[in-house]
Amino acid sequence: MLLLAASPLGRGRLVDAAGVLPVLAAVAPSVLSGTDTANVVELADPLEPQAVLTRLRAAAASPGPLTVYVSGQLQLDRRQRLPHLALARTTAATVRYTALPWHWIREELRLRSADRTALVVDLHADAEAWRHVVERGLDCGPSTAVYGRVAPPGRRGVAEPSYMKAVATLLRSGHRPPLETLHQQALGRVAEEIAGNLVLGGAGGFALGAAPGSVPGSVADSLPRPASGAVSGAVSGFAPGSAPGFTADPAAGSASGYVPRPAAGSSPGSAAGPAHGSVPGLAQSPVPGSTDRSTPGSSDRSAPGSSARSAPNSSVRSAAGSAVDAHAAISAAVRAGRHGEADTIAARHELAAVRAHGPASEDALHWSEVRADLAMFAGDAARSCRAWLDVAGVRLAAGQSVDAPAVEAAVDRAHHQWGRIEDAARARELGPALAELRLRVPGRRSGALENVQRQLRQLQTQ
């Protein structure tokens, strides 16, 4: 279980996020987690996004149920206009480098099973982030239940995380009801304070619309609900990994050597352990020899022209359920050490997506990235590296920019896996392709290209 409370320490602070931690700390860990035993990690006003990512990755890699409590404020970076969780040193000009990209949270949790993963959030957004969330929702992935609220910027000083305090106060009774019930009880306690807020509730991560029984007149009440389902719990067809409009072909044979895409890439082997969820992976590990930060993000599934926009509602719901079921089966197989079985499941869905939408579709690329991570879990760094190189190449060939989060993530993960290849001959084989990609996609870390070139020279002298 992870308790994360973060907000800037300077004039840009919108909410006293850490003010809720003493109340949460008074709740027994077993009650906070809803399990008999629990490990609690508390992060109060952390400074570095990579440090938060490391903790989140370790939590996501745990096999048991996981609840992540997040209190803080959302801001958009000026370059890519993506929501970030502001940290202690974040300013409006440094969001891209000092805040935690929200899609990092989504990607770390995306392969966990839906019935074992939950986010409880109390977020305050600045003006730009508020417009973004109202228009697009808060994308937390297809397999994460999300409860909480997003508040617009206030007019009077620093706000309080009143929703999260209500949750903590209810839990101090020593009893944790089902999260949906807890959510409704907390909303009832702060009904007047959250009027006009965006209320999140249910599964699927991206939810617009007031949860049943929530405050009438909230902003969500006036917004159109996504075609794929409302906050009552339907998985959103726009969520990453939900394969909008995709109908799996169970009879399809094993996929071709080409790998299509998961929601975002991952890199294994960080100090915190595997990256994503129950099938830990799909998170970003630091590239050897480089500095600065990485981004394990993926492209926006709700981009104009995506298949999710045109798919019939029933198809979207069927596709989302199929993808979630597949991820759960893959996660279980990996935990049991049945890596071949996990890859076969992913390959079957990959081939179906390629047949239905083409190798450059987000559906196909999703399963490519899943298989790249599965190769990592199986200990085949060379195969994982090659798969990530293929994913990056397909994305670039499809016209995605060199600084798109999904492109950067794929190259970073290919780089990380390349550094873990023990066979010098295979590393020499893949090194030139990685160096060529690094010339085009330097990423957010300085020194990445130089690191590849230096290691290649060393390999060539062996």
C-alpha positions as CSV (number, residue, x, y, z in Angstrom):
1,M,0.0,0.0,0.0
2,L,1.3,3.5,-0.9
3,L,0.4,6.8,0.7
4,L,1.5,9.7,-1.6
5,A,0.9,13.3,-0.6
6,A,2.6,16.0,-2.7
7,S,2.3,19.6,-3.6
8,P,4.7,22.5,-4.3
9,L,6.3,24.2,-1.4
10,G,6.3,27.7,-3.0
11,R,3.7,30.1,-4.1
12,G,2.2,27.6,-6.6
13,R,0.8,25.4,-3.8
14,L,-3.0,24.9,-4.3
15,V,-3.5,22.3,-1.5
16,D,-1.9,21.2,1.7
17,A,-1.7,17.7,0.5
18,A,0.5,16.3,3.3
19,G,-2.0,17.6,5.9
20,V,-4.0,14.4,5.5
21,L,-1.1,12.1,6.3
22,P,-1.4,12.3,10.2
23,V,-5.0,11.2,9.9
24,L,-4.2,8.4,7.5
25,A,-1.2,7.4,9.7
26,A,-3.6,6.9,12.6
27,V,-5.5,4.1,10.7
28,A,-4.2,0.6,11.1
29,P,-2.4,-0.7,8.0
30,S,-4.8,-3.7,7.7
31,V,-7.7,-1.3,7.6
32,L,-6.1,1.0,5.0
33,S,-5.3,-2.0,2.8
34,G,-8.4,-4.1,3.5
35,T,-6.1,-7.1,4.1
36,D,-5.0,-9.0,7.2
37,T,-1.4,-7.9,6.8
38,A,0.0,-4.9,4.9
39,N,3.2,-3.0,4.2
40,V,2.7,0.8,4.1
41,V,5.0,3.2,2.3
42,E,4.4,6.9,3.0
43,L,5.7,9.6,0.7
44,A,5.3,13.2,2.1
45,D,6.1,16.0,-0.3
46,P,8.8,14.0,-2.2
47,L,11.3,15.9,-4.3
48,E,12.2,13.6,-7.2
49,P,9.8,12.0,-9.6
50,Q,12.1,9.1,-10.1
51,A,12.1,8.4,-6.4
52,V,8.3,8.3,-6.4
53,L,8.4,6.0,-9.5
54,T,10.7,3.6,-7.7
55,R,8.3,3.3,-4.8
56,L,5.3,3.0,-7.0
57,R,7.0,0.3,-9.1
58,A,7.8,-1.7,-6.0
59,A,4.3,-1.5,-4.8
60,A,2.8,-2.4,-8.2
61,A,5.1,-5.5,-8.3
62,S,3.7,-6.9,-5.2
63,P,1.4,-9.9,-5.8
64,G,-1.3,-9.0,-3.2
65,P,-4.0,-6.4,-3.3
66,L,-2.8,-2.8,-3.7
67,T,-4.5,0.5,-2.7
68,V,-2.7,3.7,-3.6
69,Y,-3.9,6.9,-1.8
70,V,-2.9,10.1,-3.6
71,S,-3.4,13.6,-2.3
72,G,-2.0,16.5,-4.3
73,Q,-2.4,18.8,-7.2
74,L,-2.4,18.4,-11.0
75,Q,-0.6,20.6,-13.5
76,L,0.1,20.4,-17.2
77,D,3.6,20.5,-18.7
78,R,3.9,23.2,-21.2
79,R,5.4,21.1,-24.0
80,Q,3.2,18.0,-24.3
81,R,0.2,19.2,-22.3
82,L,0.0,16.1,-20.2
83,P,-1.2,16.1,-16.6
84,H,1.5,15.7,-13.9
85,L,1.3,15.4,-10.1
86,A,3.2,18.4,-8.8
87,L,6.0,17.6,-6.3
88,A,7.7,19.7,-3.7
89,R,10.0,21.6,-6.2
90,T,7.5,21.9,-9.0
91,T,6.9,25.3,-10.6
92,A,4.8,26.2,-13.6
93,A,8.0,26.3,-15.7
94,T,9.5,23.1,-14.5
95,V,6.5,20.7,-14.5
96,R,8.1,18.4,-17.2
97,Y,11.2,17.8,-15.1
98,T,10.1,18.1,-11.5
99,A,6.6,16.6,-11.4
100,L,5.4,13.1,-11.7
101,P,3.7,12.4,-15.0
102,W,0.2,11.0,-14.3
103,H,0.6,8.4,-17.0
104,W,3.5,6.9,-15.0
105,I,0.9,5.9,-12.4
106,R,-1.4,4.5,-15.1
107,E,1.4,2.5,-16.7
108,E,2.7,1.0,-13.4
109,L,-0.7,-0.3,-12.6
110,R,-2.0,-1.3,-15.9
111,L,-1.2,-5.0,-15.8
112,R,-2.5,-5.6,-12.3
113,S,-5.9,-7.4,-12.0
114,A,-8.9,-5.0,-11.6
115,D,-10.2,-6.7,-8.4
116,R,-6.8,-6.2,-6.6
117,T,-5.9,-2.6,-7.5
118,A,-7.5,0.7,-6.5
119,L,-6.6,4.4,-6.5
120,V,-8.2,6.7,-3.9
121,V,-7.5,10.3,-5.0
122,D,-8.0,13.8,-3.7
123,L,-6.6,16.1,-6.3
124,H,-6.7,19.9,-6.9
125,A,-6.0,21.1,-10.4
126,D,-4.7,24.4,-11.7
127,A,-6.7,26.2,-14.4
128,E,-5.1,24.4,-17.3
129,A,-5.1,21.0,-15.8
130,W,-8.8,21.4,-14.7
131,R,-9.8,22.1,-18.3
132,H,-7.9,19.1,-19.5
133,V,-9.5,16.8,-16.9
134,V,-13.0,18.1,-17.6
135,E,-12.6,17.6,-21.3
136,R,-10.7,14.3,-21.3
137,G,-11.2,12.7,-17.9
138,L,-8.4,11.3,-15.6
139,D,-7.0,8.3,-17.3
140,C,-5.9,5.7,-14.8
141,G,-6.0,2.6,-16.9
142,P,-8.6,-0.1,-17.6
143,S,-7.8,-2.3,-14.6
144,T,-7.7,0.1,-11.7
145,A,-10.7,1.1,-9.6
146,V,-10.6,4.8,-9.0
147,Y,-12.5,6.7,-6.3
148,G,-12.2,10.3,-5.3
149,R,-12.5,13.8,-6.7
150,V,-10.7,16.5,-8.7
151,A,-11.3,20.0,-7.6
152,P,-10.9,23.2,-9.7
153,P,-8.5,25.9,-8.5
154,G,-9.9,27.7,-5.5
155,R,-10.1,31.4,-4.9
156,R,-9.1,31.5,-1.2
157,G,-5.6,30.4,-0.4
158,V,-4.4,26.9,0.1
159,A,-7.2,24.3,0.1
160,E,-7.5,21.2,2.3
161,P,-7.7,17.6,1.0
162,S,-11.2,17.3,2.6
163,Y,-12.3,14.2,0.7
164,M,-9.2,12.3,1.7
165,K,-9.6,13.4,5.3
166,A,-13.2,12.2,5.3
167,V,-12.0,8.8,4.0
168,A,-9.3,8.6,6.7
169,T,-11.8,9.6,9.4
170,L,-14.2,6.9,8.4
171,L,-11.4,4.3,8.4
172,R,-10.3,5.2,11.9
173,S,-13.4,3.4,13.1
174,G,-11.4,0.2,12.4
175,H,-13.7,-1.0,9.6
176,R,-13.1,-0.7,5.9
177,P,-16.3,-1.2,3.9
178,P,-16.2,-1.9,0.1
179,L,-14.5,1.1,-1.6
180,E,-17.6,2.1,-3.4
181,T,-19.4,2.3,-0.1
182,L,-16.5,4.2,1.6
183,H,-16.4,6.6,-1.4
184,Q,-20.1,7.4,-1.1
185,Q,-19.9,7.9,2.7
186,A,-16.9,10.3,2.3
187,L,-18.8,12.2,-0.4
188,G,-21.7,12.6,2.0
189,R,-19.5,14.1,4.6
190,V,-18.0,16.8,2.3
191,A,-21.0,17.3,0.1
192,E,-21.0,21.1,0.3
193,E,-17.3,21.4,-0.2
194,I,-17.1,19.3,-3.3
195,A,-20.0,20.9,-5.2
196,G,-18.6,21.7,-8.6
197,N,-15.9,19.1,-8.4
198,L,-15.3,16.2,-10.8
199,V,-16.3,13.0,-9.0
200,L,-14.5,9.8,-9.9
201,G,-15.9,6.4,-8.9
202,G,-15.7,2.9,-10.3
203,A,-13.4,0.8,-12.5
204,G,-11.7,1.8,-15.7
205,G,-9.7,4.7,-14.4
206,F,-11.2,7.3,-16.7
207,A,-14.6,8.3,-15.4
208,L,-16.8,11.3,-16.1
209,G,-20.1,11.8,-14.3
210,A,-21.2,11.9,-10.7
211,A,-21.1,8.6,-8.9
212,P,-24.5,7.3,-7.8
213,G,-25.7,9.3,-4.8
214,S,-23.0,12.0,-5.1
215,V,-23.5,15.7,-5.0
216,P,-26.1,17.0,-7.4
217,G,-25.0,19.9,-9.5
218,S,-21.3,18.8,-9.7
219,V,-19.5,19.7,-12.9
220,A,-19.6,16.0,-13.9
221,D,-23.4,16.1,-14.0
222,S,-23.4,18.5,-17.0
223,L,-20.8,16.5,-19.0
224,P,-21.5,13.8,-21.6
225,R,-20.5,10.4,-20.3
226,P,-18.1,8.3,-22.4
227,A,-19.8,5.9,-24.7
228,S,-18.0,3.0,-23.1
229,G,-19.7,3.3,-19.7
230,A,-20.3,5.6,-16.8
231,V,-18.7,5.9,-13.4
232,S,-20.8,3.1,-12.1
233,G,-18.0,0.7,-12.9
234,A,-17.9,0.0,-16.7
235,V,-14.4,-0.1,-18.1
236,S,-13.8,2.9,-20.3
237,G,-13.2,2.2,-23.9
238,F,-10.7,5.1,-24.0
239,A,-8.5,3.7,-21.3
240,P,-5.1,2.4,-22.2
241,G,-4.9,-1.3,-22.8
242,S,-8.6,-1.7,-23.1
243,A,-8.2,-2.2,-26.9
244,P,-11.1,0.0,-28.0
245,G,-13.0,-1.5,-30.8
246,F,-10.9,-4.7,-30.7
247,T,-12.5,-8.1,-30.8
248,A,-10.0,-10.9,-30.0
249,D,-9.9,-14.0,-32.1
250,P,-9.6,-16.9,-29.7
251,A,-9.0,-19.2,-32.5
252,A,-6.0,-17.3,-33.9
253,G,-2.7,-19.1,-33.9
254,S,0.5,-17.8,-32.5
255,A,1.4,-14.4,-33.6
256,S,4.0,-13.6,-36.2
257,G,7.4,-12.5,-35.0
258,Y,6.2,-8.9,-35.1
259,V,5.0,-7.6,-31.8
260,P,2.1,-5.1,-31.5
261,R,1.5,-2.8,-28.5
262,P,0.5,-2.6,-24.9
263,A,-0.3,0.6,-23.2
264,A,3.2,1.7,-22.6
265,G,6.6,0.1,-22.4
266,S,8.5,-1.1,-19.5
267,S,11.8,-1.8,-18.3
268,P,12.7,-4.3,-15.8
269,G,15.4,-4.7,-13.4
270,S,15.3,-1.5,-11.6
271,A,16.4,-1.4,-8.1
272,A,12.8,-1.5,-7.0
273,G,12.1,-4.7,-8.9
274,P,9.9,-5.3,-11.9
275,A,8.0,-2.5,-13.1
276,H,4.4,-3.1,-13.7
277,G,1.6,-4.4,-11.7
278,S,0.9,-8.1,-11.0
279,V,2.9,-8.7,-14.1
280,P,5.5,-6.2,-13.0
281,G,6.9,-4.5,-16.0
282,L,6.0,-1.7,-18.3
283,A,7.6,0.9,-16.1
284,Q,10.6,2.9,-16.7
285,S,14.0,1.9,-15.4
286,P,16.9,4.3,-15.6
287,V,19.0,4.0,-18.7
288,P,22.5,3.1,-17.7
289,G,25.0,5.9,-17.8
290,S,22.4,8.6,-18.3
291,T,20.9,11.3,-16.1
292,D,17.7,13.2,-15.8
293,R,14.3,11.4,-16.0
294,S,12.5,9.0,-18.2
295,T,8.9,8.7,-19.1
296,P,7.1,5.4,-19.2
297,G,4.2,6.9,-20.9
298,S,2.2,5.9,-23.9
299,S,0.2,7.8,-26.5
300,D,-3.2,9.0,-25.7
301,R,-5.8,6.3,-26.6
302,S,-8.5,8.9,-27.1
303,A,-6.7,10.7,-29.8
304,P,-8.8,11.9,-32.8
305,G,-9.4,9.1,-35.2
306,S,-8.8,6.3,-32.8
307,S,-11.0,3.2,-33.2
308,A,-12.6,3.9,-29.8
309,R,-14.4,6.8,-31.3
310,S,-16.2,4.9,-33.9
311,A,-16.7,1.5,-32.3
312,P,-20.2,0.5,-31.2
313,N,-20.8,0.7,-27.5
314,S,-21.3,-3.1,-27.2
315,S,-18.1,-3.7,-29.1
316,V,-16.1,-1.4,-26.9
317,R,-17.4,-3.0,-23.7
318,S,-16.7,-6.5,-25.1
319,A,-13.2,-5.4,-26.2
320,A,-12.4,-3.9,-22.8
321,G,-13.5,-7.0,-21.0
322,S,-11.5,-9.3,-23.3
323,A,-8.4,-7.3,-22.8
324,V,-8.8,-7.1,-19.1
325,D,-9.4,-10.9,-18.9
326,A,-6.3,-11.5,-21.1
327,H,-4.1,-9.3,-18.9
328,A,-5.4,-11.2,-15.8
329,A,-4.5,-14.5,-17.4
330,I,-1.1,-13.3,-18.4
331,S,-0.4,-11.9,-15.0
332,A,-1.3,-15.2,-13.3
333,A,0.8,-17.2,-15.8
334,V,3.9,-15.0,-15.1
335,R,3.5,-15.2,-11.4
336,A,3.4,-19.0,-11.7
337,G,6.5,-19.0,-13.9
338,R,4.6,-20.1,-17.0
339,H,6.3,-17.6,-19.4
340,G,5.6,-19.5,-22.5
341,E,1.9,-19.7,-21.8
342,A,1.8,-16.0,-21.0
343,D,3.5,-15.2,-24.3
344,T,1.1,-17.5,-26.2
345,I,-1.9,-15.6,-24.8
346,A,-0.4,-12.2,-25.7
347,A,0.6,-13.5,-29.2
348,R,-2.9,-14.7,-29.9
349,H,-4.3,-11.2,-29.1
350,E,-1.5,-9.6,-31.0
351,L,-2.2,-11.5,-34.2
352,A,-6.0,-10.8,-33.9
353,A,-5.2,-7.0,-33.5
354,V,-2.9,-7.0,-36.4
355,R,-5.5,-8.7,-38.6
356,A,-8.3,-6.4,-37.4
357,H,-6.5,-3.0,-37.3
358,G,-3.0,-3.4,-38.9
359,P,0.4,-3.6,-37.3
360,A,0.7,0.1,-36.6
361,S,-2.6,0.3,-34.7
362,E,-2.7,1.1,-31.0
363,D,-4.4,-2.2,-30.4
364,A,-1.6,-4.1,-32.1
365,L,1.2,-2.0,-30.6
366,H,-0.3,-2.6,-27.2
367,W,0.3,-6.4,-27.4
368,S,3.7,-5.8,-28.9
369,E,4.7,-4.0,-25.7
370,V,3.1,-6.6,-23.6
371,R,5.2,-9.3,-25.3
372,A,8.3,-7.1,-24.9
373,D,7.7,-7.1,-21.2
374,L,7.0,-10.8,-21.1
375,A,10.4,-11.5,-22.7
376,M,11.9,-9.4,-19.9
377,F,10.2,-11.5,-17.3
378,A,11.3,-14.6,-19.0
379,G,14.9,-13.4,-18.7
380,D,15.4,-13.0,-22.5
381,A,16.8,-9.4,-22.5
382,A,17.8,-9.7,-26.2
383,R,14.3,-10.6,-27.3
384,S,12.8,-7.8,-25.2
385,C,15.3,-5.3,-26.6
386,R,14.5,-6.3,-30.1
387,A,10.8,-6.0,-29.5
388,W,11.1,-2.6,-28.0
389,L,13.2,-1.5,-31.0
390,D,10.5,-2.7,-33.3
391,V,7.8,-0.9,-31.3
392,A,9.7,2.4,-31.5
393,G,10.4,1.9,-35.2
394,V,6.7,1.2,-36.0
395,R,5.6,4.3,-34.0
396,L,8.1,6.5,-35.8
397,A,7.2,5.1,-39.2
398,A,3.5,5.9,-38.4
399,G,4.4,9.5,-37.9
400,Q,4.6,9.8,-34.2
401,S,7.1,12.5,-33.0
402,V,10.5,11.7,-31.6
403,D,9.5,13.2,-28.3
404,A,6.1,11.4,-28.0
405,P,5.9,9.7,-24.6
406,A,5.3,6.3,-26.2
407,V,8.3,6.6,-28.5
408,E,10.6,7.8,-25.8
409,A,9.4,5.0,-23.5
410,A,10.0,2.3,-26.1
411,V,13.6,3.5,-26.9
412,D,14.4,3.9,-23.2
413,R,13.2,0.4,-22.5
414,A,15.1,-1.0,-25.5
415,H,18.2,0.7,-24.1
416,H,17.7,-0.7,-20.7
417,Q,17.2,-4.2,-21.9
418,W,20.2,-4.0,-24.2
419,G,22.4,-3.2,-21.2
420,R,21.2,-6.5,-19.6
421,I,22.2,-8.7,-22.5
422,E,24.9,-11.1,-21.3
423,D,25.8,-12.6,-24.7
424,A,28.3,-10.1,-26.3
425,A,27.5,-11.3,-29.8
426,R,23.8,-10.5,-29.5
427,A,24.5,-7.2,-27.8
428,R,26.8,-6.3,-30.7
429,E,24.0,-7.3,-33.2
430,L,21.4,-5.0,-31.6
431,G,23.7,-2.2,-30.6
432,P,23.9,-0.4,-34.0
433,A,20.1,-0.3,-34.3
434,L,19.8,1.1,-30.8
435,A,22.4,3.8,-31.5
436,E,20.6,4.8,-34.7
437,L,17.4,5.2,-32.8
438,R,19.1,7.1,-30.0
439,L,20.3,9.6,-32.6
440,R,16.7,10.3,-33.5
441,V,15.2,9.8,-30.0
442,P,17.7,11.1,-27.4
443,G,15.0,11.0,-24.7
444,R,14.8,13.1,-21.6
445,R,18.1,11.9,-20.1
446,S,21.4,13.4,-21.0
447,G,24.2,11.0,-22.0
448,A,22.0,8.2,-23.3
449,L,23.5,8.2,-26.9
450,E,27.0,8.5,-25.5
451,N,26.3,5.5,-23.2
452,V,25.3,3.3,-26.2
453,Q,28.3,4.4,-28.2
454,R,30.7,3.8,-25.4
455,Q,29.4,0.3,-24.7
456,L,29.5,-0.6,-28.4
457,R,33.2,0.4,-28.5
458,Q,33.8,-1.9,-25.6
459,L,31.9,-4.8,-27.2
460,Q,33.8,-4.4,-30.4
461,T,37.2,-4.7,-28.6
462,Q,36.2,-7.9,-26.8
